[in-house]
Structure formats: C-alpha cells, structure tokens
C-alpha cells in the first residue's frame, strides 16, 4: 500500500472510532455513569447527528483510500454514491457480495434500540439514498436541508449496516497489502 492510501485509511479509522465513541458515551449516559451523563437538555437522539456525520465521513475516506490504492487518485467529493461508482468493478462486486451475505440484524448503536432486520436494498441503492447526507446532516437544524432526507424512502437500517461492510472490505484488503 502506498503512503497516501495508508494515511487516508488511518484518517478513516479515526473518524470511525470517534463515531463508535459516541455510541459508548451514549450508553454510559443512559446508565447515568459519571462523568459521561449527557446534559439534561440532551437525549440519546442528540448524538445521532454527530455520529452520522463522523460515520459518513469515515466511509468517504475508506472509499478514497481504496480508490487511491487501486487507481492512483480519487475524486474530492462527499457523494458516497459517486465514489462507490468510481471503484473498480471487482471491488464493487466484492462489497456488494459481502452485503448480500450479511444477513445478521444490526443496530443503530443507540441504547435500547432493538436490532433491525435489513431489507433488500443493494449497496448501490443505499449509497445513492445517502449520497448527500454528509452535507445535509451537518445542517440538521435547517428544515430545508433535512426535508429531502425525510422525504426519501426508508433507508435508516441499511445506513447502519452498509458502512461496516465497506469498512471491513477496505481494511482487509489494504491491511493485507501493507503486511499488517
């Protein structure tokens, strides 16, 4: 793996782990463990926005690392659908196959949220649906930004499952190439 791909992968991991940290802080807060208790003005849903932003950005970086490794370049865009479309067919097929074989229920990471059975949406369909979520969720306080998110068909369960499939594929491929 070249140095730039490695650096992009390391950045992706940092954002992914930051998103997981919000899951952990939220869990501790729900259990009233100090000093992790969220302020009374917040509730568990309030961490969804920063968690979503961190997770989406990490997926962008995982895709960029893979693109940089495979093609030598990547497009500077937050559009996950376009980044996925730019992948070589072999990687798109591998990720899609792993998604199809992944039949375990998944959770949004929030305390008390039951596991959700996934639908039949493909990776391409999920990424198309969330193609502009990174921008929109950063402005979640603006009803005009969020209206299109809520007007789309239901993709909430998949957005919590597809990123892990992408992450696992990219990490396994690039870590193997790095000899780690």
Backbone as a ProteinNet text record, in pm:
[ID]
protein_1_A
[PRIMARY]
XXXXXXXXXXXXXXXXXXXXXXXXXXXXXXXXXXXXXXXXXXXXXXXXXXXXXXXXXXXXXXXXXXXXXXXXXXXXXXXXXXXXXXXXXXXXXXXXXXXXXXXXXXXXXXXXXXXXXXXXXXXXXXXXXXXXXXXXXXXXXXXXXXXXXXXXXXXXXXXXXXXXXXXXXXXXXXXXXXXX
[TERTIARY]
86	0	90.3	53.2	134.4	105.7	193.5	185.2	55.4	10.7	-111.4	-233.6	-241.8	-353	-352.7	-234.1	-221.7	-270.6	-230.3	-271.7	-422.8	-480.5	-626.4	-696	-645.2	-703.1	-694.9	-582	-567.6	-665.9	-686.8	-786.5	-926.6	-957.1	-1088.4	-1111.6	-1008.7	-1019.7	-1045.5	-981.3	-1002.2	-1146.8	-1203.4	-1342.1	-1438.5	-1408.2	-1491.9	-1492.8	-1373.7	-1364.5	-1429.6	-1423.5	-1492.1	-1643.2	-1695.3	-1838.9	-1873.8	-1788.5	-1812.6	-1804.3	-1719.4	-1707.6	-1838.5	-1908.2	-2038.3	-2138	-2129.9	-2214	-2184.4	-2056.6	-2012.5	-2054.4	-2031.4	-2071.2	-2221.8	-2295.4	-2440.3	-2483.7	-2418.9	-2450.7	-2423.8	-2306.8	-2274.3	-2371.8	-2410.9	-2504.7	-2639.7	-2684.9	-2812.8	-2809	-2691.5	-2675.5	-2635.9	-2636.1	-2602.8	-2466.1	-2371.3	-2233.4	-2168.3	-2111.7	-2044.9	-1900.9	-1838.5	-1884.2	-1947.8	-1998.8	-2046.9	-2194.9	-2259.8	-2402.2	-2419.2	-2504.3	-2531.2	-2607.7	-2588.4	-2664.5	-2814.5	-2889.4	-3033.8	-3102.7	-3039.1	-3100.1	-3084.5	-3002.7	-2981.5	-3047.8	-3073.8	-3118.6	-3041.1	-3066.7	-2984.9	-2991.9	-3102	-3111.7	-3022.4	-2981.5	-2897.8	-2758.3	-2713.9	-2582.4	-2589.4	-2708.9	-2722.4	-2659.9	-2681.1	-2629.2	-2477	-2404.4	-2258.3	-2209	-2275.6	-2235.3	-2252.5	-2364.4	-2391	-2286.1	-2253.1	-2154.7	-2018.4	-1977	-1847.8	-1844.3	-1951.3	-1954.6	-1955.6	-2035.5	-2039.2	-1903.8	-1838.5	-1708.3	-1605.1	-1615.1	-1520.9	-1539.9	-1664.1	-1688.6	-1633.8	-1649.7	-1589.5	-1438.2	-1374.8	-1230.5	-1189.9	-1267.5	-1237.7	-1243.4	-1346.8	-1358.5	-1244.1	-1205.6	-1093.3	-962.6	-941.4	-819.9	-815.1	-928.7	-933.8	-914.6	-978.7	-961.4	-816	-754.5	-614.9	-525.1	-552.4	-473.5	-493.1	-619.4	-649.5	-618.3	-649.1	-642.2	-535.8	-482.7	-383.4	-442.6	-576.3	-639.8	-780.5	-842.2	-979.9	-1042.9	-1173.7	-1247.2	-1271.7	-1253.2	-1277.3	-1424.9	-1502.7	-1646.3	-1692.9	-1803.1	-1865.4	-1973.7	-1996.5	-2101.4	-2056.4	-2106.9	-2065.7	-2104.8	-2216.9	-2261.6	-2163.8	-2120.7	-2026	-1890.6	-1844.4	-1718.5	-1727.3	-1838.9	-1857.2	-1858.7	-1926.7	-1932.1	-1793.9	-1702.6	-1567.4	-1477.1	-1520.8	-1440.3	-1430.2	-1322.3	-1315.6	-1430.4	-1475.9	-1588.4	-1562.2	-1438	-1407.7	-1436.3	-1405.3	-1433	-1582.1	-1649.7	-1795.1	-1864.5	-1822.9	-1883.2	-1852.3	-1728.7	-1690	-1768.9	-1781.3	-1857.4	-2004.1	-2058.4	-2199.7	-2226.1	-2134.4	-2149.3	-2144.2	-2052.8	-2045.3	-2173.7	-2231.3	-2356.9	-2469.9	-2477.3	-2583	-2572.3	-2450.7	-2430.6	-2447.8	-2445.8	-2460.3	-2608.2	-2653.3	-2796	-2825.7	-2722.2	-2745.1	-2815	-2907.5	-2969	-2862.8	-2884.4	-2789.3	-2864	-2790.9	-2849.1	-2791.6	-2864.9	-2814.4	-2718.9	-2694.7	-2597.9	-2654.1	-2778.9	-2837.4	-2889.7	-2877.2	-2921.4	-3070.4	-3106.2	-3246.5	-3300.9	-3220.8	-3266.9	-3254.2	-3364.2	-3356.5	-3287.1	-3226.5	-3169.7	-3278.7	-3238.9	-3333.2	-3301.8	-3403.8	-3385.5	-3366.3	-3273.3	-3248.9	-3345.7	-3357	-3443.4	-3357.7	-3406.6	-3333.9	-3261.9	-3242.6	-3170.5	-3026.7	-2975.9	-2837.1	-2746	-2616.3	-2519.3	-2535.6	-2548.4	-2563.9	-2686.9	-2797.7	-2921.2	-2906	-2843.6	-2823.7	-2734.9	-2622.3	-2530.8	-2593.2	-2678.5	-2749.8	-2844.7	-2913.7	-3007.1	-2937	-2816.3	-2745.2	-2636.7	-2640.5	-2533	-2502.8	-2601.5	-2578.6	-2601.7	-2606.4	-2631.2	-2520.1	-2395.6	-2286.9	-2311.7	-2348.9	-2378.1	-2505.9	-2610.2	-2739.9	-2737.9	-2676.5	-2675	-2592.7	-2496	-2419.5	-2506.4	-2616	-2708.3	-2846.1	-2846.5	-2972	-3067.5	-3017.4	-3102.2	-3184.5	-3152	-3219.3	-3324.1	-3452.1	-3557.9	-3546.8	-3497.8	-3484.6	-3379.6	-3275.7	-3172.1	-3223.2	-3302.3	-3343.8	-3468.8	-3549	-3671.8	-3645.9	-3547.8	-3523.8	-3482.3	-3414.3	-3374	-3497.7	-3593.2	-3711.9	-3815.9	-3803.1	-3894.8	-3855.9	-3734	-3687.1	-3742.5	-3730.7	-3776.2	-3690.7	-3739.8	-3673.8	-3540.3	-3432.1	-3301.5	-3231.3	-3296.5	-3230.1	-3159.4	-3222.8	-3150	-3023.2	-3031.4	-2916	-2798.4	-2825.4	-2713.9	-2628.6	-2681.6	-2602	-2534.4	-2565.9	-2504	-2405	-2438.1	-2351.3	-2213.7	-2204.6	-2070.6	-1974.8	-2023.7	-1934.9	-1885.6	-1971.4	-1931	-1821.6	-1839.7	-1738.6	-1608.7	-1619.9	-1500.3	-1424.4	-1493.8	-1428.5	-1359.1	-1422.6	-1362.2	-1233.7	-1240.5	-1124.6	-1011.4	-1045.6	-941.9	-874.3	-952.6	-892.2	-803.1	-845.6	-766.2	-638.3	-650.3	-533.6	-439.6	-494.5	-407.7	-328.3	-391.8	-320.5	-205.9	-229.5	-127	-12.7	-44.6	55.1	139.7	97.8	171.3	139.5	34.1	-3.2	-93.9
-117	0	122.9	221.2	342.8	430.5	525.8	608.7	688.1	742.7	823.3	737.4	618.7	528.4	494.8	471.1	439.5	557.2	677.3	796.4	816.5	794.1	807.4	701.2	578.1	469.9	502.5	554.4	590.5	701.1	796.9	901.8	843	753	687.7	615.7	545.4	473.7	568.4	684.4	781.8	828.7	861.2	907	794.1	672.6	557	534	538.4	516.6	630.6	751.6	864.1	841.2	789	757.8	648.8	545.9	440.3	496.4	595.2	657.4	722.5	780.7	840.1	733.2	614.8	504	474.8	469.1	436.7	544.8	671	781.3	780.1	753.3	747.6	635.1	520.2	407.8	444.5	503.2	542.8	647.8	738.9	842.9	782.3	685.4	621.6	547.2	500.4	428.9	523.5	654.1	759.2	741.3	694.9	682.2	819.7	866.6	997.2	977.5	1065.3	1198.7	1198.5	1084.9	1073.7	1105.4	1143.3	1174	1295.7	1281	1393.4	1500.4	1627	1733.1	1707.4	1756.2	1733.9	1785.8	1879.1	1934.4	1841.6	1738.1	1643.7	1510.6	1436.4	1298.4	1211.2	1081.3	991	1018.9	1073.6	1102.5	1218.3	1301.5	1415.3	1375.4	1255.8	1213.3	1147.3	1128.2	1067.5	1157	1286.7	1376.5	1373.2	1397.6	1391.1	1250.6	1148.5	1010.8	985.1	1028.8	1008.8	1081	1203.2	1281.4	1213	1170	1101.8	971.6	895.3	767.5	786	880.5	906.3	954.5	1041.9	1091.4	978.6	889.7	777.5	689	665.7	583.7	652.6	783.4	858.8	834.5	839.6	820	675.4	576.7	437.5	419.7	475.7	465	538.1	655	729.4	651.4	587.3	507	394	328.7	218.8	270.4	381.3	439.8	480.2	541.1	584.3	463.2	357.1	234.9	169.4	161.6	90.3	171.9	302.2	381.8	491.5	519.6	625.4	761.8	771.1	900.1	876.4	982.9	977.4	1113.9	1113.7	1238.1	1304.3	1435.1	1508.5	1546.9	1454.4	1473.2	1402.1	1449.6	1381.3	1284.7	1277.1	1193.6	1047.2	971.6	832.1	745.4	776.2	700.8	717.2	839	864.5	799	805.9	740.7	589.8	529.8	385.6	351.8	434.3	411	417.3	494.1	507.3	388.5	301.3	184	88.2	12.9	-95	-193.6	-253.7	-348.2	-458.4	-504.8	-614.6	-574.8	-450.5	-406.1	-383.3	-326.9	-307.4	-442	-539.3	-672.2	-737.7	-723.5	-784.6	-723.5	-592.1	-524.8	-563.1	-563.4	-599.6	-742.8	-832.5	-972.6	-987	-916.6	-922.4	-867.8	-764.9	-709.1	-809.8	-875.2	-974.8	-1090.4	-1131	-1243.8	-1203.6	-1076	-1028.1	-1024.2	-1125.1	-1131.1	-1111.4	-1074.8	-1052.8	-919.5	-914.6	-786.7	-690.7	-564.1	-466	-358.3	-278.6	-175.7	-41.1	64.5	199.5	242.9	156.9	185.8	262.3	302.9	377.5	281.4	320.3	237.5	209.7	85.8	48.5	26.1	50.6	27.3	-120.9	-183.5	-325.7	-347.2	-463.6	-494.6	-486.6	-445.9	-424.8	-522.3	-589	-675.8	-587	-624.8	-543.9	-575.2	-480.8	-500	-554.6	-540.5	-594.6	-486	-368.5	-264.2	-308	-273.1	-304.1	-195.1	-221.9	-121.7	3.9	-14.6	99.3	182	115.6	186.6	263	201.1	268.3	391.3	374.8	487.8	597.4	559.1	661.5	739.9	668.6	734.9	829.7	796.2	877.9	964.8	976.8	1044.7	1184.7	1255.4	1392.3	1407.6	1296.9	1303.2	1375.5	1361.8	1426.9	1577.1	1635.2	1779.9	1809.2	1733.2	1763	1747.2	1641.8	1620.6	1725.8	1786.1	1894.5	2017.1	2026	2138.9	2089.1	1994.7	1931.3	2027.9	2140.6	2242.3	2318	2302.6	2374.1	2281.9	2312.6	2225.3	2205.3	2305.7	2291.4	2187	2173.7	2073	1932.7	1920.1	1787.5	1735.7	1821.9	1777.2	1667.6	1685.6	1577.2	1445.6	1452.4	1330.7	1253.8	1325.3	1259.4	1227.9	1288.4	1259	1133.6	1086.7	969.2	841.9	734.7	606.6	567.4	476.4	436.6	366.7	424.2	359.5	353.9	397.2	407.9	279.6	163.2	44.5	18.2	30.5	-1.6	92.2	218	310.8	272.6	192.2	146.7	12.5	-51.3	-179.1	-172.1	-98.8	-89.2	-32	74.2	127.2	23.8	-62.8	-163.2	-262.2	-296.8	-387.1	-321.6	-194	-121.7	-113.3	-75	-63.1	-195	-303.2	-433.2	-474.3	-447.1	-481.7	-402.9	-272.3	-186.5	-219.9	-234	-264.9	-398.1	-500.6	-631.9	-627.5	-559.3	-551.3	-470.6	-352.4	-266.2	-312.7	-366.1	-417.7	-537.8	-623.7	-737.8	-690.9	-584.7	-531.5	-465.7	-418.9	-349	-445.6	-572.4	-672.5	-668.8	-596.9	-586.2	-699.5
0	0	0	-80.3	-83.5	38	60.9	182	188.1	75.7	79.7	111.8	53.8	86.7	235.1	290.2	432.8	517.8	482.3	558.1	551.3	434.9	420.5	504.6	499.5	580.2	728.9	774.2	915.4	954.5	867.9	895.8	903	811.9	813.2	945.5	991.6	1117.9	1234.5	1234.2	1342.3	1346.6	1231.9	1229.7	1264.4	1218.8	1251.9	1403.2	1463.3	1607.6	1686.3	1634.7	1700.5	1699.3	1589.2	1582.9	1684	1694.7	1792.9	1935	1957	2089.2	2130.3	2033.8	2066.3	2109.5	2049.8	2096	2242.8	2275.1	2410.6	2510.8	2474.7	2563.3	2583.1	2476.9	2487.9	2581.1	2570	2658.2	2803.6	2830	2966.9	3018.7	2932.6	2972.4	3011	2932.1	2960.7	3093.2	3128	3254.6	3367.5	3338.4	3434.6	3497.9	3419.7	3466.2	3454.3	3562	3560.5	3514.4	3444.8	3402.9	3265.1	3220	3083.5	3066.5	3172.8	3163.1	3073.5	2972.9	2883.6	2959.9	2924.2	2992.1	2981.1	3076.7	3078.1	2952.6	2885.3	2764.6	2645.3	2659	2550.1	2582	2478.4	2497.7	2401	2402.9	2323	2174.2	2126.1	1983.5	1941.8	2036	2002.3	1956.4	1986.8	1940.1	1802.3	1749.7	1617.8	1510.8	1520	1416.5	1407.9	1517.5	1504.6	1470.9	1522.2	1490.4	1340.7	1285.7	1143.4	1059.3	1095.7	1020.6	1024.5	1142.9	1156	1077.2	1084.1	1014.9	863.4	815.3	671.8	620.7	696.8	654.4	655.1	753.5	755.5	632.6	590.9	472.4	348.6	340.2	230.3	226	342.4	348.5	316.2	361.8	325.9	173.9	113	-32.6	-101.7	-49.8	-108.2	-96.1	17.9	36.1	-66.1	-85.4	-181.6	-324	-356.4	-489.9	-513.5	-414.3	-427.3	-448.4	-374.8	-387.3	-524.8	-568.7	-693.4	-818.8	-815.9	-938.6	-933.2	-815	-802.4	-773.5	-774.1	-745.5	-690.8	-647.4	-600.8	-624.1	-638.7	-659.7	-525	-519.8	-395.2	-389.3	-335.4	-321.9	-196.1	-141.5	-27.7	-75.2	-205.6	-262.3	-260.6	-164.1	-146.6	-265.5	-326.2	-442.2	-558.3	-581.4	-690.5	-661.9	-536.6	-501.5	-523.6	-481.6	-499.8	-648.6	-728.3	-872.9	-937.9	-878.9	-933.8	-900.4	-811	-775.1	-893.2	-899	-999.3	-976.3	-1083.5	-1075.3	-973.7	-964.9	-872.4	-727.3	-690.5	-553.8	-532.1	-629.6	-616.5	-598.6	-678.5	-669	-534.7	-486.6	-358.4	-242.8	-241.7	-135.4	-143.4	-263.5	-280.9	-237.2	-270.2	-230.6	-78.5	-13.8	132.9	194.8	134.9	185.1	168.8	51.8	29.4	128.4	160.7	252.8	398.3	425.5	562.6	596.5	668.1	698.9	846.2	922.9	1065	1086.9	1182.8	1216	1268.2	1252.2	1301.6	1376.1	1450	1534.2	1496.8	1530.5	1506.6	1616.5	1714	1818.8	1936.4	1929.4	2040.1	2145.1	2268.7	2380.2	2367.2	2384.8	2381.4	2241.6	2139.1	2002.9	1971.8	1935.1	1904.3	1770.1	1750.1	1619.1	1512.9	1393.7	1284.9	1173.1	1123.3	1007	885.2	800.8	683	571	479.7	363.8	249.7	130.3	15.5	-63.4	-4.9	-76.2	-101.3	-218.6	-251.7	-195.7	-195.8	-153.4	-238.5	-369.1	-459.2	-423.9	-393.6	-358.4	-227.6	-130	-1.3	-19.8	-88.4	-107.5	-192.6	-285.6	-362.9	-271.5	-186.1	-94.7	1.4	42.3	141.2	77.7	-53	-127.1	-76.5	-24.5	22.6	173	244.3	388.2	463.3	421.1	492.8	499.7	388.2	387.4	464.4	438.4	499.6	651.5	703.1	848.2	920.6	852	915.7	937.8	863.9	878.5	922.6	1012.9	1055.4	1124.5	1168.8	1231.5	1128	1000.5	891.5	828.4	845.7	790.9	640.3	567.7	423.1	385.3	467.1	441.5	473.7	578.1	624	554.1	496.3	431	327.4	237.9	141.3	206.6	319.6	389.7	434.8	491.3	544.3	437.3	319.2	209.9	132.6	150	76.7	136.8	58.1	111.7	231.6	309.5	434.8	408.1	458.2	446.1	581.1	685.7	815.6	858.2	849.8	895.1	814.7	683.4	599.6	620.7	649.6	665.6	786	875.4	988.5	961.1	849	815.8	701.8	597.1	480.4	514.5	596.3	625.8	683.7	768.9	828.1	723.7	628.6	521	436.3	403.8	326.4	405.3	531.5	617.2	622.1	647.5	659.7	530.1	417.7	289	267	285.2	259.8	356.6	484.9	584.1	553.9	523	497.8	374.6	272.9	150.5	171.5	227.9	242	353.3	460.8	567.3	517	434.2	377	287.4	211.8	121.9	199.5	318.4	399.6	482	481	557.9	706.2	742.7	884.3	923.6
[MASK]
++++++++++++++++++++++++++++++++++++++++++++++++++++++++++++++++++++++++++++++++++++++++++++++++++++++++++++++++++++++++++++++++++++++++++++++++++++++++++++++++++++++++++++++++++++

